[in-house]
Amino acid sequence: MARLLLITVCSLLLPVLSQAQNLSWRQHVKLADKLAQQRNYANAADHYEKAWRAKPENLELIYKAGENYAMVRDFKRAADAYSKIKKENETFDQVGFKYAKSLKQTGQYDSAIREFIFFINAYQGDDKYVLSEVIQQEIKGCEMAIQQKEVLAEQGVVVDHLSENVNSLESEFAPIAYSDDLLYFSSLKLGKAKIFRSQLIEGKWAQSNVSRGFNTFKDSNFCNGSFSTDNKRFYFTICDEENAPVGLTARCEIYVSSWAEGDNQWTEPVLLSKEINMDVCTNTHPFAVIDGEKEILYFASNRKGGKGGMDIWFVERWTVGSNTEFGLPRNAGPIVNTIGDEITPFYDVNQSSLYFSSNGHINIGGYDIIQVTGKGAEFSAPTNLGMPINSPADDNYYVHLYEGAQGFFVSNRMFGMDKVSTTQEDIFSFNVPIQRMMVKGQIYDLSSELPLENVEVALYEIQENQDARLWVSNNVDNGNYSFQVFANKNYEIRLEKDKYRVKTMAFQTNEGDKSIYDINLFMEQLPNNNPIGVASTDDIIDVPEATPETVVEQTVVNQPESSNIPSAYDYTVQEEQVVENLAETSETLNSYDATESFVSKGQSYETTETYETPTINTAPVSESVITYTEPDTYTPPTNTYTAPPVTESYTTTTSNYNSLPAVIRSSDPDLANYPLTSNDYNRVDNPRPTSKADAPSGDYYKIQLIAVTAYNPSHRRYRPVKGLGRIETEYFAGKDVVRVLLSNFFSEDEAWDMLQTVQDRGFEGAYIVKYNSGNRVRRIRD
């Protein structure tokens, strides 16, 4: 388990041997084994790597180096180590997955997506089905991060790293926002975890000191504190390293100390009941609130009866009378808890919102901070707080003041020159200068008016040019949804559920109008004899002048339950044939031919797809087809990077196919477990033209898929390669064509590996092109 689950118990570094550079590979291994046993993982990793460099045929050494780098969350070095053995999954347990995960946690999202797909396509373990679902979650998180990075500046959230008066070279964690100018927190800078205190004076945090009020346990790890709402009770944990449960660094128990008015001091701590501090598990991260006549204590535990790993639990007690005993712990439920880990709860009574960190929900890093609305075990669908609160690293211990406008969280992210390593946690502050709002509601069946379960709910921001940017996508289990939104924005909510019509609803947020938008939504079942999914876009909330984007969807034919599906390609072709036959025989089916012409290596092609539209269009579609052969070396004209012609794009819905288990989608070993990603079939994917301003510096590579006269991003030919990387376009004004490319690759070997996959998935004429700082250099040949 990562250190943030409990307390970060740092191992003392052994003195570096003066003759370390002269050790044999066997001596490096012996020293590394000893260091790892003493939990000195960073130095152990270094010696395993040195042993491997001296003995490169011994791949177990570089694997152990990667494992130890990962233990201290040095994911950059872990990724480098895993990359040497990423295809050796039969020898080293899921090493390809670990490599992809390490790339994700260093923010290399495009590369991480590719490696997740490479891994699951090659993986043959018995748990492949379950792992396919996990990987689809990981890919969705990568895609969400890519989207958010493009609009990060617009969110207006200011994140700051607290000064060295608070943060040290060791880990600081568990901030307690006692008031706007007084901060308590836990730190390991004295070797053992202690609770420190710092005062905000003239806008700067003063030098922190151990809090004098909590000095009882001098030789214990005393940390993870939380004051009750009335500040009369203080909850905290004491952690024992020697009796740690399997997989954890320590076993923690929750204590409470009460404020004695007459004595003007805190009482001796009392261990909470055995029902809370259950044996043979860890119980930590207490957070207490008073709600009405009850005090509710939230905490994290890996006890039996949970959903998996660490879960959020809660207990209640009456605040009236003399009853000071809590009842039995209850699990916060499946909306909050997953098969992964959920930790560091924080509850805001005014917002009725629970904040926690999770590595089991869709996330953009390792642990992300998540928000749900409700209480007890009844909550709305989870919302990821997004960047910049969350990052590729681990983010946790969220607390706020003033209804979320200001607060603190803990992260091991790098932060300029203030923090150059991911191996320890620091405390960060955040400030939200713009107005945040919330949209929430219930999703019902239109006919029965009963709440719907298992609905995919996505929130898009509709920009001035009508492009839709995905903010967050969730699966709603109980019909309740909620999203954080910003003032003066146009949004669209999109609902998808198997056997229901796609539902879209546009709304606008007006500053000062309201802080919460309550919007209940209704979904209509598809008729049994009409499997065509049509989006409903007739709802506009609060803003008569707002115009929702028209959604045009591909006709989808229900797949018979007993049908044999030979391959992903075969199913797509069959689907197209059926649609075309319907269009030819039915006078009532409205159709529109979306034609894309393209050129490749001196040959010309033309393909047509049929889409359903709300109006009849009988006019024939014709486009000029040109023949063009690209040279091997390019001298880009000055206007190479101007925008391509505007073309229509379509949102396609294939919920029946998308719901098939990953392992039975195809018998083709290269396609059978190709994970469908959130932008494959259910949103407009309109890549922006390549811009020199956005280009990486130095050499890198792209794969040119095709050159077309009019780019249609929803054409079915692109589906098998979506998720392999970012699809970009370049308008070549000299020949009036649009190049469609897969980017970016930062080594030629990586590009060659991907080229084979791209060619196997239908782009037989694809090839590699070298770039330098935004300039197209030349084609790479065998």
Secondary structure, 3 states (H helix, E strand, C coil): CCHHHCCCCCCCCCCCCCCHHHCCHHHHHHHHHHHHHCCCHHHHHHHHHHHHHHCCCCHHHHHHHHHHHHHCCCHHHHHHHHHCCCCCCCCCCCHHHHHHHHHHHCCCHHHHHHHHHHHHHHCCCCCHHHHHHHHHHHHHHHHHHHHHHHCHHHHCCEEEECCCCCCCCCCEEEEEEEECCEEEEEECCCCCCEEEEEEEECCEECCCEECCCCCCCCCCEEEEEEECCCCCEEEEEEEECCCCCCCCCCEEEEEEEEEECCCCEECCCEECCCCCCCCCCCEEEEEEEEECCEEEEEEEECCCCCCCCCEEEEEEEECCCCCCCCCCCEECCCCCCCCCCEEEEEEECCCCEEEEEECCCCCCCCCEEEEEEEECCEECCCEECCCCCCCCCCEEEEEEEHHHCEEEEEECCCECCCECCCCCCEEEEEECCCCEEEEEEEEEECCCCCECCCEEEEEEEECCCCCEEEEEEEEECCCEEEEEEECCEEEEEEEECCCECCEEEEEEECCCCCCEEECCEEECECCCCCCCCCCEEEEEECCCCCCCCCCCCCCCCCCCCCCCCCCHHHHHHHHHHHHHHHHHHCCCCCCEEEEEEEEECCEEEEEEEEECCCCCCCCCCCCCCCCCCCCCECCCCCCCCCCCCCCCCCCCCCHHHHCCCHHHCCCCCCCCCCCCCCCCCCCCCCCCECCHHHCCCCEEEEEEEEEECCCCCCCHHHHHHCCCCEEEEEEECCCCEEEEEEEEECCHHHHHHHHHHHHHCCCCCCEEEEEECCEEEEEECC
